[in-house]
Amino acid sequence: MSRIVTFEATQPTPVTVGTETKWICACGLSKNKPFCDGTHKACKTEESGKVYRYNLDGTRTEVTA
């Protein structure tokens, strides 16, 4: 069974252990999960209130009802 998972975050989440900080992907687009690879920058031009689908090649389309 497949499922649709939605993400609303557009920035990574910092996690600090001792003196070391790692950035954890929160947008769902990183190809290096669980770590951030900067792909969240594609989210900056998303319009509020709209839903987008990102393809494996990084292109996105708006999801309409």
TIMI-2910 file (N, C-alpha, C, CB; in pm, 1 decimal, decimal comma, always signed):
<rs>
+----------+----------+----------+----------+----------+----------+----------+----------+----------+----------+----------+----------+------+
!      n_x !      n_y !      n_z !     ca_x !     ca_y !     ca_z !      c_x !      c_y !      c_z !     cb_x !     cb_y !     cb_z ! resn !
+----------+----------+----------+----------+----------+----------+----------+----------+----------+----------+----------+----------+------+
!    +83,9 !   -116,0 !     +0,0 !     +0,0 !     +0,0 !     +0,0 !    +89,4 !   +123,6 !     +0,0 !    -96,0 !     -0,9 !   +120,9 !  Met !
!    +57,6 !   +218,1 !    -85,6 !   +132,0 !   +343,9 !    -85,1 !    +53,3 !   +448,5 !     -7,9 !   +160,6 !   +392,5 !   -229,7 !  Ser !
!   +120,6 !   +553,0 !    +32,9 !    +53,3 !   +658,7 !   +108,1 !   +110,2 !   +793,7 !    +70,1 !    +67,0 !   +635,6 !   +259,3 !  Arg !
!    +30,9 !   +895,1 !    +90,1 !    +73,6 !  +1031,7 !    +65,2 !   +113,0 !  +1093,4 !   +198,5 !    -38,6 !  +1114,8 !     -5,1 !  Ile !
!   +234,2 !  +1146,2 !   +203,4 !   +284,6 !  +1211,2 !   +324,2 !   +304,6 !  +1358,8 !   +290,7 !   +419,0 !  +1144,3 !   +375,2 !  Val !
!   +247,8 !  +1445,8 !   +370,5 !   +262,8 !  +1588,7 !   +344,3 !   +359,6 !  +1651,5 !   +444,0 !   +126,6 !  +1659,3 !   +350,7 !  Thr !
!   +434,0 !  +1748,7 !   +395,4 !   +529,6 !  +1822,9 !   +477,6 !   +497,0 !  +1970,8 !   +465,4 !   +677,7 !  +1793,9 !   +434,4 !  Phe !
!   +499,8 !  +2041,4 !   +575,9 !   +475,0 !  +2185,2 !   +573,0 !   +600,0 !  +2266,4 !   +603,9 !   +366,0 !  +2220,6 !   +671,2 !  Glu !
!   +701,1 !  +2202,8 !   +657,7 !   +824,1 !  +2273,8 !   +693,6 !   +900,6 !  +2313,9 !   +568,3 !   +912,8 !  +2186,6 !   +784,7 !  Ala !
!   +964,8 !  +2428,0 !   +573,3 !  +1045,8 !  +2474,7 !   +461,0 !  +1190,9 !  +2499,1 !   +501,6 !   +986,3 !  +2602,0 !   +403,3 !  Thr !
!  +1225,8 !  +2453,2 !   +621,8 !  +1362,0 !  +2467,9 !   +672,4 !  +1399,6 !  +2342,2 !   +749,9 !  +1375,3 !  +2594,7 !   +762,2 !  Gln !
!  +1528,3 !  +2314,2 !   +761,2 !  +1571,4 !  +2199,3 !   +840,4 !  +1559,9 !  +2227,0 !   +990,2 !  +1715,3 !  +2162,0 !   +805,2 !  Pro !
!  +1567,3 !  +2121,6 !  +1067,8 !  +1562,5 !  +2131,5 !  +1213,4 !  +1701,9 !  +2104,8 !  +1269,0 !  +1458,6 !  +2031,7 !  +1273,4 !  Thr !
!  +1757,3 !  +2199,3 !  +1345,9 !  +1889,8 !  +2175,6 !  +1403,8 !  +1880,9 !  +2083,2 !  +1525,1 !  +1955,5 !  +2308,7 !  +1443,6 !  Pro !
!  +1973,4 !  +1988,2 !  +1532,5 !  +1982,5 !  +1898,4 !  +1647,7 !  +2126,4 !  +1905,3 !  +1697,1 !  +1940,3 !  +1749,7 !  +1610,8 !  Val !
!  +2143,6 !  +1945,7 !  +1822,1 !  +2276,9 !  +1960,6 !  +1879,3 !  +2300,5 !  +1855,1 !  +1986,2 !  +2295,3 !  +2101,3 !  +1938,1 !  Thr !
!  +2411,5 !  +1783,5 !  +1970,9 !  +2455,1 !  +1686,4 !  +2071,1 !  +2595,5 !  +1728,9 !  +2111,5 !  +2451,6 !  +1536,5 !  +2015,8 !  Val !
!  +2609,7 !  +1765,9 !  +2237,4 !  +2738,1 !  +1818,7 !  +2282,6 !  +2766,6 !  +1949,4 !  +2212,0 !  +2851,8 !  +1717,7 !  +2257,3 !  Gly !
!  +2877,0 !  +1953,5 !  +2138,5 !  +2913,2 !  +2075,3 !  +2065,8 !  +2886,6 !  +2064,0 !  +1916,0 !  +3059,2 !  +2107,7 !  +2088,9 !  Thr !
!  +2833,7 !  +1951,2 !  +1873,3 !  +2811,4 !  +1928,0 !  +1730,4 !  +2664,4 !  +1946,7 !  +1694,1 !  +2857,8 !  +1786,9 !  +1691,2 !  Glu !
!  +2639,0 !  +2026,6 !  +1590,1 !  +2502,9 !  +2048,3 !  +1541,6 !  +2487,1 !  +1983,3 !  +1405,1 !  +2469,9 !  +2199,7 !  +1534,3 !  Thr !
!  +2381,0 !  +1907,4 !  +1388,7 !  +2344,5 !  +1847,2 !  +1260,1 !  +2210,0 !  +1905,7 !  +1219,6 !  +2338,5 !  +1689,1 !  +1268,7 !  Lys !
!  +2188,8 !  +1919,4 !  +1091,1 !  +2063,3 !  +1972,8 !  +1039,6 !  +1982,6 !  +1857,3 !   +982,0 !  +2088,3 !  +2083,4 !   +931,9 !  Trp !
!  +1862,8 !  +1838,0 !  +1036,8 !  +1775,6 !  +1727,3 !   +997,6 !  +1670,9 !  +1778,0 !   +899,3 !  +1707,7 !  +1663,0 !  +1121,9 !  Ile !
!  +1651,5 !  +1705,2 !   +790,6 !  +1553,7 !  +1744,0 !   +689,0 !  +1413,5 !  +1744,5 !   +749,1 !  +1560,1 !  +1648,6 !   +567,4 !  Cys !
!  +1342,2 !  +1854,1 !   +728,7 !  +1203,8 !  +1863,5 !   +774,3 !  +1108,8 !  +1889,5 !   +657,8 !  +1189,9 !  +1974,1 !   +879,0 !  Ala !
!  +1164,7 !  +1917,3 !   +538,8 !  +1079,9 !  +1945,1 !   +422,6 !  +1044,1 !  +1818,0 !   +346,4 !  +1149,5 !  +2043,1 !   +329,1 !  Cys !
!  +1121,6 !  +1711,4 !   +367,9 !  +1094,4 !  +1585,0 !   +300,1 !  +1159,4 !  +1570,7 !   +164,1 !   +949,2 !  +1568,1 !   +284,9 !  Gly !
!  +1234,9 !  +1669,8 !   +119,6 !  +1291,2 !  +1666,9 !    -15,3 !  +1436,7 !  +1622,3 !    -23,1 !  +1279,5 !  +1801,2 !    -75,4 !  Leu !
!  +1506,3 !  +1615,3 !    +89,2 !  +1648,5 !  +1581,4 !    +88,9 !  +1673,6 !  +1442,8 !    +29,5 !  +1704,1 !  +1588,0 !   +230,6 !  Ser !
!  +1780,2 !  +1432,7 !    -47,2 !  +1822,1 !  +1302,7 !    -99,9 !  +1923,6 !  +1238,1 !     -5,5 !  +1882,4 !  +1318,0 !   -241,9 !  Lys !
!  +1948,4 !  +1302,2 !   +107,9 !  +2045,0 !  +1253,7 !   +206,0 !  +1978,2 !  +1238,7 !   +343,2 !  +2166,1 !  +1349,6 !   +214,9 !  Asn !
!  +1851,8 !  +1195,6 !   +343,4 !  +1776,7 !  +1182,5 !   +469,4 !  +1849,0 !  +1090,2 !   +565,5 !  +1634,6 !  +1129,8 !   +443,2 !  Lys !
!  +1847,8 !  +1119,5 !   +691,6 !  +1766,3 !  +1220,3 !   +758,8 !  +1829,2 !  +1359,1 !   +757,5 !  +1741,1 !  +1178,6 !   +900,6 !  Pro !
!  +1944,4 !  +1374,3 !   +691,7 !  +2015,3 !  +1501,3 !   +697,3 !  +1972,0 !  +1594,9 !   +584,7 !  +2165,2 !  +1477,7 !   +690,6 !  Phe !
!  +1981,7 !  +1722,6 !   +611,4 !  +1947,5 !  +1825,7 !   +514,0 !  +2056,7 !  +1834,2 !   +407,4 !  +1928,3 !  +1962,9 !   +583,5 !  Cys !
!  +2015,2 !  +1847,6 !   +281,1 !  +2112,2 !  +1869,0 !   +173,1 !  +2088,1 !  +2002,1 !   +101,1 !  +2105,6 !  +1753,3 !    +72,6 !  Asp !
!  +2001,0 !  +2086,5 !   +159,5 !  +1974,6 !  +2218,2 !   +101,7 !  +1860,9 !  +2222,1 !     +1,7 !  +2096,5 !  +2267,9 !    +36,3 !  Gly !
!  +1800,4 !  +2108,1 !    -26,7 !  +1693,3 !  +2102,3 !   -125,6 !  +1571,5 !  +2184,1 !    -84,3 !  +1652,6 !  +1958,7 !   -148,9 !  Thr !
!  +1557,6 !  +2212,9 !    +45,3 !  +1443,5 !  +2291,4 !    +93,6 !  +1436,7 !  +2430,1 !    +29,6 !  +1450,6 !  +2305,5 !   +244,7 !  His !
!  +1543,7 !  +2474,1 !    -31,1 !  +1543,4 !  +2605,5 !    -96,5 !  +1438,9 !  +2611,8 !   -207,2 !  +1682,2 !  +2637,0 !   -153,8 !  Lys !
!  +1401,1 !  +2495,8 !   -262,1 !  +1296,8 !  +2491,0 !   -365,0 !  +1160,8 !  +2530,5 !   -308,5 !  +1288,9 !  +2351,1 !   -426,1 !  Ala !
!  +1143,7 !  +2521,0 !   -177,6 !  +1015,7 !  +2553,3 !   -112,6 !   +992,7 !  +2703,0 !    -99,1 !  +1009,6 !  +2489,4 !    +24,2 !  Cys !
!  +1096,4 !  +2783,0 !   -114,1 !  +1085,2 !  +2927,0 !    -88,8 !   +983,7 !  +2996,5 !   -178,5 !  +1219,2 !  +2992,0 !   -106,5 !  Lys !
!   +960,1 !  +2944,0 !   -297,4 !   +867,4 !  +3009,8 !   -389,6 !   +727,9 !  +2948,0 !   -387,9 !   +922,7 !  +3004,6 !   -529,8 !  Thr !
!   +703,6 !  +2856,6 !   -295,2 !   +569,0 !  +2799,8 !   -283,2 !   +471,7 !  +2906,9 !   -234,4 !   +568,8 !  +2678,1 !   -186,6 !  Glu !
!   +349,7 !  +2901,1 !   -285,3 !   +247,6 !  +2995,6 !   -242,1 !   +170,4 !  +2937,2 !   -125,1 !   +152,1 !  +3030,6 !   -358,1 !  Glu !
!   +144,8 !  +3019,8 !    -25,4 !    +70,8 !  +2977,5 !    +92,8 !    -68,6 !  +2928,8 !    +53,8 !    +61,0 !  +3092,6 !   +194,4 !  Ser !
!   -111,6 !  +2819,7 !   +116,0 !   -244,7 !  +2766,1 !    +90,7 !   -253,1 !  +2671,1 !    -27,4 !   -338,7 !  +2877,4 !    +69,2 !  Gly !
!   -142,7 !  +2652,9 !    -99,4 !   -141,9 !  +2560,6 !   -213,2 !    -67,1 !  +2433,4 !   -175,3 !    -77,2 !  +2626,7 !   -337,9 !  Lys !
!    -98,5 !  +2325,2 !   -245,7 !    -33,5 !  +2196,1 !   -222,7 !    +46,9 !  +2161,8 !   -347,5 !   -138,6 !  +2083,3 !   -189,6 !  Val !
!   +169,3 !  +2115,4 !   -326,8 !   +257,5 !  +2082,5 !   -438,3 !   +304,6 !  +1937,9 !   -429,3 !   +377,7 !  +2177,0 !   -441,2 !  Tyr !
!   +330,5 !  +1880,7 !   -546,5 !   +388,9 !  +1746,7 !   -555,2 !   +525,9 !  +1764,2 !   -619,3 !   +297,2 !  +1646,3 !   -638,4 !  Arg !
!   +628,0 !  +1711,4 !   -553,5 !   +764,1 !  +1718,1 !   -606,5 !   +799,5 !  +1584,2 !   -670,0 !   +866,0 !  +1754,8 !   -494,7 !  Tyr !
!   +851,2 !  +1589,7 !   -792,2 !   +893,6 !  +1469,9 !   -863,0 !  +1037,2 !  +1435,8 !   -824,2 !   +881,3 !  +1489,2 !  -1016,0 !  Asn !
!  +1080,0 !  +1316,3 !   -856,2 !  +1215,1 !  +1272,8 !   -820,8 !  +1323,5 !  +1362,0 !   -880,4 !  +1236,6 !  +1130,8 !   -866,1 !  Leu !
!  +1295,3 !  +1424,4 !   -994,4 !  +1395,0 !  +1511,8 !  -1056,7 !  +1395,3 !  +1653,0 !   -997,5 !  +1370,1 !  +1519,7 !  -1206,0 !  Asp !
!  +1309,4 !  +1677,5 !   -896,3 !  +1306,6 !  +1806,7 !   -828,6 !  +1205,0 !  +1904,9 !   -882,9 !  +1439,5 !  +1867,9 !   -835,7 !  Gly !
!  +1141,1 !  +1870,0 !   -994,8 !  +1037,1 !  +1958,7 !  -1046,8 !   +911,0 !  +1943,3 !   -962,7 !  +1007,6 !  +1928,4 !  -1196,2 !  Thr !
!   +827,6 !  +2045,5 !   -962,5 !   +705,9 !  +2037,6 !   -882,7 !   +584,8 !  +2077,4 !   -965,0 !   +716,9 !  +2126,4 !   -758,9 !  Arg !
!   +471,1 !  +2025,4 !   -924,3 !   +343,7 !  +2061,6 !   -984,4 !   +246,3 !  +2091,8 !   -872,4 !   +289,7 !  +1948,5 !  -1077,2 !  Thr !
!   +153,9 !  +2182,0 !   -900,1 !    +51,9 !  +2214,7 !   -801,0 !    -55,8 !  +2107,0 !   -804,6 !     -9,3 !  +2355,8 !   -827,1 !  Glu !
!    -98,7 !  +2062,9 !   -687,9 !   -204,8 !  +1963,1 !   -677,3 !   -336,4 !  +2038,9 !   -668,1 !   -184,0 !  +1867,8 !   -552,9 !  Val !
!   -427,5 !  +2007,0 !   -758,6 !   -559,7 !  +2069,5 !   -756,0 !   -664,8 !  +1962,8 !   -732,7 !   -588,1 !  +2146,4 !   -887,5 !  Thr !
!   -776,3 !  +2004,0 !   -677,0 !   -883,2 !  +1908,7 !   -642,2 !   -951,8 !  +1851,6 !   -762,2 !   -985,0 !  +1974,0 !   -555,0 !  Ala !
+----------+----------+----------+----------+----------+----------+----------+----------+----------+----------+----------+----------+------+
</rs>
